[in-house]
Amino acid sequence: MFVIKDRTIRNIIRFAVPFLLIPAAVAVGVFVFDDKSYAFVSLAVAGLSVLLFTAGFERRRTGTGRMAVVAVIVALTVVGRFIPYFKPVAALTVIAGIYLGSEAGFLVGALAAVISNFYFGQGPWTPFQMLAWGMIGLIAGFLGEILKRSRVSLAVYGVFSGVFFSLVMDVWTVLWYNKTFDGSMYLAALVTAAPYTVLYAVSNIFFLMVLKKPFGEKLERICIKYRL
């Protein structure tokens, strides 16, 4: 496992990758490349997500252990997408962010999107899904201590996650229909997608309330036992 030892470089990566480089890669995929180049954009986002993940640890052994745990959560998240209507994708991504850190949360969300889409269908929407779920996991990591203590805050974040996912994906919807971004069309897309947004939010709350305690306790024990 590659380890970045310089703390300053790690901090730069933690900011630049999720807030600058990955959004830039998604934008380039939309405005520079054609729709058939989405595979390269998805690969770039996945590679940058791994780079972000490596900025979250200092020791090779720690990174290897965290990667193993993340791989298991990604697998569970991918399987979760097969559940009809109510899907635990965002909830598992949030839990990963809370207990394993923001970098791990982003990686779980991004990889869950691209891997599950080998079944559900890859396309120019995949990088947007990777960005949306990745950011949901990243922000959950930033708010980890609050979300651990308060079920109300966790429920509110579940609602936020559903709304945020729709906000990001409807950007792609407008660009797909219109080829350029249009504010009025974006608003119409948000209104049209409102029932699905509500469903996302409700499913997030449900799975967070059900899964957070058992998954969280196991992840905390693993982190303590293996010093992750």
N, C-alpha and C positions, 0 to 999 in steps of 0.2 A: 504494500500500500504506500503510495507516494505521500510524503509528509512535507508540508510547508512550515519551516521552522521560524522564519522571521515574522514576528508579531505584527509589524507595520504592514507587511505585504498581505498577511492574512486579513487584517482589518480593511485594507483597500479592496480585496476580493469580496469580502462580505457585503460591502456597499455597492461596488461597481457591477458585480455579476447580476444580482436580482433587480436592481433599480435602473441600470443603464444598459449593460451588454445584452441581456436576454430580451428586454423590450425592443432594443435596437434590432436584434436578430429577427424577431417576429415582424417588425415594421419593414425591414429589408425584404423579407419573404413576400410581403403583400405588395409593396410599391416598386420593387426592383425586379424580382424574379416572377416568372409566371406560375400558374397554379400547379404545374407539374413538378416544381422544385420544392414542394413542401417537405419531401423526405430529407433533403439536405438541411432545411431549417430545423426540422424536428431533431435531427442528429446533432446539430449545433447546440440547440437548447439542452439536450440530454448531456452533451459533453460539458457545457458550462455549469449545469446543475451538479455534476460530479466534482468539478473544480471548486464550486462553492462548498460542497460537502467536505472536501479535504481541508478547507480553511477552518473547519470547526474542531480540529483536534491537533495535538502536538506530538503524540507518540505513535509510532507505527502499530504497536499492539492495540492501542485504544481504537485507532481508525479501523483496523481489521475487524475487531469485535463489533463496533457500531455498524459497519457495513453488513455484517451477517444479520444483525437484528433488523436493520432497515430492509434487507432483502426479504425477510419473512413478512414484514408488514406490507411491503409492496405486493407480494404474492397474495396476501389476504385481501388487499384492496382491489386487486385485479379480479379476484373471484367475486368480490362484493358487487362489481358492476353487472353481474349476471342476475342479480336479484331484481325482479320487475318492480318498476315504479319507485319503491323506497330503496335507495342505494346508500351504503355506508362509506362511500369513497371519501367525501369531505371529512366525515367524522374520524375515520382512521388517520387521515392526513393531519387533522388537528391534534389528535392524541400523540402522533409521532412528534409533532412540533413541540408540544407541551413537555414531553418526558425525555426526548432525545435531542432537543435543540432546534433552533430555527433552520439551520442548514439541512438537517435530516428531514425536517418537515417539508422543505421545498423539494428535496430529492424524491421523497415518497410521492408527493403530488404529481410531479413531472413524469416520473417513470411509470406511475400507475396509468396515466393518460396514454402515453405512447405504447406501452406494452399491451394494454387492454384493447387498443384500437387495431391491433393485428387481427382481432376477431370482429370488433364492431365496425371497423372500416377506417383506414388512414385517409387523410385528406388535408387540405389547407387549414381546416379547423383544428387539427391536432396541436400545432404550436400554441394556439390560443388556449386550449384546454390545459396544456402543460403549464403555461404561464399562470392561468387562473388558479388551478389547484395548488401549484407550487407556492404562489403568494399567500394562499390561505394557510398553508403549513408554516410558511416563514413568519407571518404575523402572529400565528398561534404561539410560536416559540418565543417571540418578543413578550407576549402577554402570559407566558407560562405560569408564573407564580399566582397571578390573579385567577386564571382559569382553573388552577388546581384547587383553590380555596373556595370559590363561589360557584354554586350551581346556577345561580341567576346569571352571572357573567358568562358562564359556559353556554347557557341557552341563548343569550343575546348574541354571542359570537356565532352560534349556529345559524341564527337568522342572518347575521352579517355575511356569513359564508355563502348562503344561498343567494342573497342579493348581489354580492360581489361577483360570483360566478356568472350570473345573468348579465351584469354590467359589462364584463369582459367579452363574453360570447356574443352579445348583441352588437358589439363593435365589428366582429367578423361578419355577422349577419348583414349589416349595412354595407360593408365593403364588398361582400359577395354579390349582393343585389345591384349595388350602385357603382361599384368600382372606385368610388371616392366616398369620403365620410360626409354625411349630411345630418345635421342636428335634428331636423324635424323627422326624418326617417328613423333616426336612432330612437327618438322618443316614442314613435309609433311602434317600433320593435319591442321596446321595453313594456309598453302597455299590452301588446299582443301576448308577450311571454309571461305576463303577470301570474296566471294560474300555475305555470310550471315553476316560477320563482317561489311561489308559496309552497308548492310541493317540495322543492329543494330544501327550503327553510325548515319545514315541519319534519322531514326525514332526517335532517341534520340534528335537530333537537332530540328526536327520538333516539337515534343511534348514539349520540353523545351521552345522554342520560343512562343508556343501557350499558355501553361499552367502556366508558371512561374509567370507572372504578376497577373492574376486573383487569382490563388491559393495563391501566396505570399502575396498579399494584405489582403486576408481574414485571413491567418494564423497570420500575424502581428497584425491585429486587435484583434484576439482571444488572442494572447499572452499578449497584452497590457491590454485588458479588464480583463482577469482572472489571470494576473501576472504569466504567465507560463515561 
